[in-house]
Structures are given as structure tokens and as C-alpha cells.
Amino acid sequence: MQIRDLAEQHSIISNLFDFPNTPEEWEPYKLSEDQINHFKEYGYVYGIKLLDENQIKQLQRELEELMNPKHPAHSLFYEFHSNESERPRFSFVSFLGALENHRGIS
């Protein structure tokens, strides 16, 4: 498995998402008048489906792999903590990358 530091990637890294290229392809993503009015009144919009089932399943698989403490990409994290949940049915994992190094902050 090749490990890449995604902080060094400045382009799309996957074909998991199709991006519209024409105004017609963007049309299904256009907010309705009701959604726009709701946003103007409350400052947020709800009920927008961002991912399809295949995308969700793929992201879940990738996250499960990454949660393994022996995953080779762990060397890229500044911190990695797993099983921090006090509830046995739930898993809580936190990752911290070293983004400050890539932004010139020491």
C-alpha cells in the first residue's frame, strides 16, 4: 500500500465523486425558493443529501481501515486516539494531522 501525505496533494485524489461541468449538470443541486427563504431566515438549509449509499459505504470502509492502530498511514498523524468512548456500543476516534507544518507555522 502506497502511503501519500494528502497535505501535499492539490487536486482531486479519488473518482468517488462526480463533479458537474455544465450548468445543466448543476441544475439538480440548485436550492429551491423555500430552501433559500429558510436560509435567509434561519441561516442554514437542511435535508440536502450530499452522499449516495455507495459513497457512504466506501468512506465507512476507508475510515474502518484508518482506525486500525497498525495502519501504515498513522505515521502521518500528529496524534491518534482510539476507543475514547465510555459507551461500549460506540467507538470514538480522533486524528490530528500536522497541518501547521505545511502552513509555515512552527
PAVEXFI-912305 format. One record per residue: residue in three letters; x negated, y, z of N, C-alpha, C in turn. Coordinates in steps of 0.001 Angstrom, whole numbers, padded with zeros to 6 digits, always signed. Last residue first. Layout:
N
alaXYZXYZXYZ ...
//
This chain:
106
ser-005380+027156+013038-006130+026159+013809-005651+026137+015246 ile-003864+027443+009970-003775+027798+011385-004535+026746+012167 gly-003597+026771+007322-004716+027611+007713-004684+028074+009149 arg-001773+024956+006700-001368+026339+006552-002461+027299+007012 his-002711+022536+007339-002542+022803+005925-002120+024254+005669 asn-002652+022544+010090-003958+022470+009424-003857+022818+007951 glu+000050+022456+010655-000680+023701+010936-002055+023698+010263 leu+000870+019874+010192+001101+020878+009152+000312+022157+009388 ala+000523+017195+011176-000452+018261+011432-000326+019349+010371 gly+003640+015923+012438+002528+015972+011496+001621+017124+011844 leu+005279+013900+014635+004756+015251+014452+003579+015161+013498 phe+008183+012053+015207+006934+012167+014469+006527+013631+014443 ser+010069+009959+017309+009699+011316+016902+008321+011287+016267 val+012888+007923+017700+011502+008020+017272+011227+009469+016925 phe+015095+005925+019360+014704+007309+019145+013221+007346+018824 ser+017841+003821+019180+016402+003954+019012+016109+005419+018733 phe+020325+002330+021219+019864+003403+020353+018345+003436+020310 arg+020954+000443+023055+021527+000291+021714+020978+001302+020724 pro+019710+001318+025468+019176+000170+024718+019711+000035+023295 arg+018905+004554+026233+020058+003709+025932+019598+002571+025027 glu+016805+006144+026362+017104+005432+027605+018282+004483+027401 ser+014450+006369+023742+015832+006415+024187+015992+005623+025476 glu+011996+006042+022723+012126+007023+023794+013550+007131+024322 asn+010862+004399+020720+011646+003830+021816+011722+004786+023005 ser+007833+006218+019927+008984+005381+019606+009622+004853+020877 his+005913+008823+018588+006513+008258+019799+007715+007417+019382 phe+003084+010296+017377+004119+009323+017049+004618+008726+018344 glu+001301+013152+016182+001892+012388+017287+002932+011440+016734 tyr+000174+013596+013739-000483+014177+014905-000009+013437+016150 phe-000064+011159+011193+000723+011879+012191-000155+012404+013317 leu-001648+009618+009613-001342+010962+009123-000566+011794+010145 ser-001744+007133+010685-002953+007955+010839-002716+009386+010379 his+000527+005910+009852+000537+006555+011168-000709+007407+011411 ala+000453+004468+007551+000568+005927+007417+000535+006645+008766 pro+000488+001733+008172-000785+002388+007866-000711+003914+007750 his+002325+000693+011003+002383+001184+009623+001109+001967+009317 lys+002550-000123+013569+001386-000605+012831+001386-000152+011367 pro+004962+000827+014540+003729+001452+015023+002472+001002+014276 asn+007562+001372+012357+006672+000318+012834+005358+000965+013271 met+008829+003437+011144+008960+003340+012597+008074+002248+013186 leu+008520+003013+008456+007689+004039+009076+007748+003979+010602 glu+010527+001131+007990+009117+000789+007770+008209+001750+008532 glu+012786+002701+008571+012505+001498+009365+011048+001068+009215 leu+012562+004601+006521+012415+005017+007912+012110+003825+008803 glu+013065+002999+004285+011773+003672+004414+011526+004127+005848 arg+015705+002195+004817+014629+001189+004696+013265+001842+004910 gln+016994+004708+004786+017001+003903+006001+015888+002855+005972 leu+016604+005411+002101+015984+006227+003153+015954+005484+004485 gln+018177+003384+000916+016750+003486+000619+016028+004286+001697 lys+020735+004003+001946+020117+002706+002236+018611+002747+001991 ile+021117+006576+000816+021115+006387+002270+020410+005083+002640 gln+021119+005949-001903+020100+006846-001358+019987+006675+000151 asn+023409+004334-002037+022091+003781-002395+020965+004649-001838 glu+025472+006144-001314+025170+004979-000473+023798+004389-000775 asp+024324+009560-001823+025191+008419-002106+024718+007217-001275 leu+024321+012696-000097+023637+011469-000497+024655+010394-000848 leu+026073+014789+000457+024767+015080-000120+024068+013853-000686 lys+029266+015923+000534+028500+014678+000501+027192+014949-000242 ile+030551+018249+002609+029849+018111+001338+028991+016853+001412 gly+031829+018937+004963+032459+017965+004079+031796+017816+002728 tyr+031481+022519+005464+031452+021126+005888+032053+020231+004812 val+029609+025465+005856+030507+024693+005000+030389+023239+005435 tyr+029407+028478+007866+028965+027143+007459+030014+026513+006554 gly+030499+030904+008662+029054+030801+008487+028532+029414+008162 tyr+033179+031581+008876+032559+030825+009963+031046+030642+009838 glu+033864+033232+006633+034487+033434+007944+033694+032797+009083 lys+032318+032340+004524+032334+033778+004835+032887+034028+006235 phe+032983+029621+004534+031619+030046+004839+031588+031521+005231 his+035663+029785+003762+035323+029220+005069+033922+029662+005479 asn+035321+030807+001171+036019+031606+002179+035712+031104+003585 ile+034002+028615+000017+033343+029926+000055+033988+030802+001119 gln+035975+026662+000238+034687+026471+000905+033943+027806+001037 asp+037996+027784-001395+038246+027545+000037+036938+027380+000815 glu+036717+027716-003878+037060+029014-003296+037331+028876-001797 ser+034083+025235-003790+035444+025693-004099+035672+027061-003459 leu+030791+025147-005131+031693+025269-003985+033050+025757-004440 lys+029486+022810-007427+029986+024162-007200+030960+024167-006012 tyr+028738+020372-008228+028221+020819-006936+028710+022211-006561 pro+029657+019926-010801+030272+019160-009699+029830+019634-008305 glu+027883+021771-012301+029293+022065-012047+029911+021243-010904 trp+025389+021005-013107+025513+021598-011773+026966+021773-011360 glu+025777+020216-015705+025411+019186-014729+025506+019700-013299 glu+026271+022691-016875+027342+021685-016846+027042+020596-015823 pro+023762+023960-016707+024901+024478-015931+026044+023468-015823 thr+021247+021349-016464+022070+022293-017229+023185+022832-016331 asn+019987+019637-014765+019168+020502-015597+019959+021567-016339 pro+020154+018153-011508+020807+018687-012699+019886+019651-013452 phe+018095+015555-010412+018384+016975-010331+019033+017445-011616 asp+018427+012630-008651+018520+013209-009987+018900+014675-009830 phe+016360+010922-006382+017335+011978-006601+017271+012472-008038 leu+014405+009008-006513+015608+008709-005739+016725+009720-006008 asn+011953+009099-007546+013052+009203-008510+014381+008879-007829 ser+009524+011137-005836+010392+009975-005945+011399+010190-007067 ile+008257+013483-005426+007464+012270-005214+008272+010998-005450 ile+007940+016641-006939+008837+015566-006545+008040+014262-006475 ser+005053+018440-005704+006047+018112-006721+006927+016985-006187 his+002793+018609-004229+003533+019837-004511+004521+019638-005650 gln+001092+016980-001684+001960+016827-002850+002761+018112-003041 glu-000165+017237+000687-000961+017568-000493-000167+017409-001785 ala+001562+016304+002477+001260+017734+002574+000444+018190+001374 leu+001564+013597+002167+002549+014353+001397+002374+015862+001528 asp-001018+011604+001733-000651+012707+002615+000275+013612+001812 arg-000416+008228+000988-000658+009583+000498-000232+010581+001562 ile-001552+004983+000751-001051+005997+001667-001430+007361+001124 gln-000652+002094-000962-001412+003337-001030-000751+004371-000120 met-000844-001178+000000+000000+000000+000000-000893+001247+000000 
//
